[in-house]
């Protein structure tokens, strides 16, 4: 092999290696992706059984029910539809009714969303970006002057 052929074979091997690494990375990320939905979006969505999603909206007033141990039931709403959620674990300190929330998990066989994580707003001027945008699109959420920023 000439020097030029050796250089070309090294460059080709490096390109194949990088393409394989990129392909494996994209495949792994695709398996872990969880898509964001508002309660009204779920009717049009065709979800596979057990598919992980992110469900966002507001915690419906009067829907929080404390069960045995660390199990909590509540409903997530966008003021058009609501979805019942169960969660076993410690809720964030700022979790309360009529506040923005994002839950991650999957629907159980009974149609109740089983969350394995719950994210709540972190101060009085913040609502999760996906939730704020979804509620604004539906004309439900009007930000205060101090709450105009979403991050």
C-alpha positions as CSV (number, residue, x, y, z in Angstrom):
1,X,0.0,0.0,0.0
2,X,1.1,3.4,-0.8
3,X,1.2,6.2,1.7
4,X,-1.9,7.8,0.1
5,X,-3.9,4.5,0.4
6,X,-2.9,4.1,4.0
7,X,-4.1,7.6,4.8
8,X,-7.4,7.0,2.9
9,X,-8.0,3.7,4.8
10,X,-7.5,5.4,8.2
11,X,-9.8,8.2,7.3
12,X,-12.4,5.7,6.0
13,X,-12.2,3.6,9.2
14,X,-12.5,6.7,11.3
15,X,-15.6,7.8,9.4
16,X,-17.2,4.4,9.7
17,X,-16.5,4.4,13.5
18,X,-18.0,7.8,14.0
19,X,-21.1,6.9,11.9
20,X,-21.6,3.8,14.0
21,X,-21.1,5.7,17.2
22,X,-23.6,8.4,16.1
23,X,-26.1,5.7,15.0
24,X,-25.9,3.9,18.3
25,X,-26.3,7.1,20.3
26,X,-29.4,8.2,18.3
27,X,-30.9,4.7,18.7
28,X,-30.3,4.8,22.5
29,X,-31.8,8.3,22.8
30,X,-34.8,7.3,20.8
31,X,-35.5,4.4,23.2
32,X,-35.4,6.8,26.2
33,X,-37.4,9.7,24.7
34,X,-40.6,10.6,26.4
35,X,-43.0,12.8,24.6
36,X,-44.8,15.7,26.2
37,X,-48.6,15.8,26.1
38,X,-51.3,18.0,27.7
39,X,-54.5,16.2,28.8
40,X,-56.5,17.5,25.7
41,X,-53.7,16.1,23.4
42,X,-54.1,12.6,24.7
43,X,-57.4,12.0,22.8
44,X,-55.7,12.4,19.4
45,X,-52.5,10.6,20.4
46,X,-52.1,6.9,19.6
47,X,-50.0,5.7,22.5
48,X,-48.7,2.1,22.7
49,X,-49.5,0.3,25.9
50,X,-46.8,1.1,28.5
51,X,-45.3,3.9,26.4
52,X,-43.5,6.5,28.5
53,X,-44.7,10.1,28.2
54,X,-44.6,13.4,30.0
55,X,-48.0,14.7,31.0
56,X,-48.2,18.3,31.9
57,X,-50.8,20.8,33.0
58,X,-52.2,22.2,36.3
59,X,-53.0,20.1,39.4
60,X,-56.8,20.1,39.5
61,X,-58.3,21.8,42.5
62,X,-59.8,19.3,45.0
63,X,-58.2,16.3,43.3
64,X,-55.3,15.5,45.7
65,X,-56.0,12.3,47.6
66,X,-53.4,10.9,49.9
67,X,-53.4,7.1,50.0
68,X,-51.5,4.6,52.2
69,X,-47.9,5.4,52.7
70,X,-46.4,7.7,50.1
71,X,-49.1,7.0,47.4
72,X,-50.8,10.1,46.2
73,X,-53.6,10.5,43.6
74,X,-54.4,13.7,41.8
75,X,-55.6,15.0,38.5
76,X,-53.7,17.0,35.9
77,X,-55.9,19.3,33.9
78,X,-55.6,22.0,31.2
79,X,-59.2,23.2,32.0
80,X,-60.5,21.3,29.0
81,X,-59.8,17.7,30.0
82,X,-58.2,16.1,33.0
83,X,-56.2,12.9,33.6
84,X,-56.1,10.9,36.9
85,X,-52.6,10.3,38.1
86,X,-51.1,8.1,40.8
87,X,-47.7,8.6,42.2
88,X,-45.8,6.8,44.9
89,X,-43.0,8.8,46.4
90,X,-42.2,12.1,47.9
91,X,-43.8,15.0,46.1
92,X,-41.9,18.3,45.6
93,X,-42.3,20.9,48.3
94,X,-44.1,23.3,46.0
95,X,-46.6,20.7,44.7
96,X,-50.1,22.0,45.3
97,X,-53.5,22.6,43.6
98,X,-53.8,24.9,40.6
99,X,-50.0,24.9,40.1
100,X,-48.0,23.8,37.0
101,X,-46.7,20.2,37.1
102,X,-45.1,17.7,34.8
103,X,-45.3,14.0,35.5
104,X,-43.4,11.3,33.7
105,X,-44.6,7.7,33.4
106,X,-47.1,5.6,31.5
107,X,-50.8,4.7,31.6
108,X,-51.7,1.6,33.5
109,X,-54.2,-1.0,32.4
110,X,-57.0,0.8,34.2
111,X,-56.4,4.0,32.3
112,X,-54.9,5.9,35.2
113,X,-51.5,7.5,34.5
114,X,-48.9,6.0,36.8
115,X,-46.1,8.5,37.4
116,X,-42.6,7.7,38.4
117,X,-41.5,11.3,38.7
118,X,-43.3,14.6,39.4
119,X,-41.8,18.0,38.7
120,X,-43.4,21.1,40.1
121,X,-42.8,24.8,39.5
122,X,-39.8,26.0,41.5
123,X,-41.0,29.5,42.6
124,X,-44.0,31.7,42.3
125,X,-42.8,33.2,39.0
126,X,-42.1,30.0,37.1
127,X,-44.2,27.5,35.2
128,X,-42.6,24.7,33.2
129,X,-42.1,25.9,29.7
130,X,-44.0,23.1,28.0
131,X,-47.0,23.5,30.4
132,X,-47.1,27.3,29.9
133,X,-46.9,27.1,26.1
134,X,-49.6,24.4,26.1
135,X,-52.0,26.4,28.3
136,X,-51.3,29.6,26.4
137,X,-52.2,27.8,23.1
138,X,-55.5,26.8,24.6
139,X,-56.1,30.3,26.0
140,X,-56.4,29.0,29.6
141,X,-53.3,30.4,31.2
142,X,-52.7,34.1,31.3
143,X,-49.3,35.0,32.9
144,X,-49.1,37.7,35.6
145,X,-46.7,40.5,35.1
146,X,-44.2,38.8,37.4
147,X,-44.8,35.4,35.9
148,X,-44.2,36.4,32.3
149,X,-40.9,34.6,32.2
150,X,-40.7,30.9,31.6
151,X,-37.5,29.0,31.6
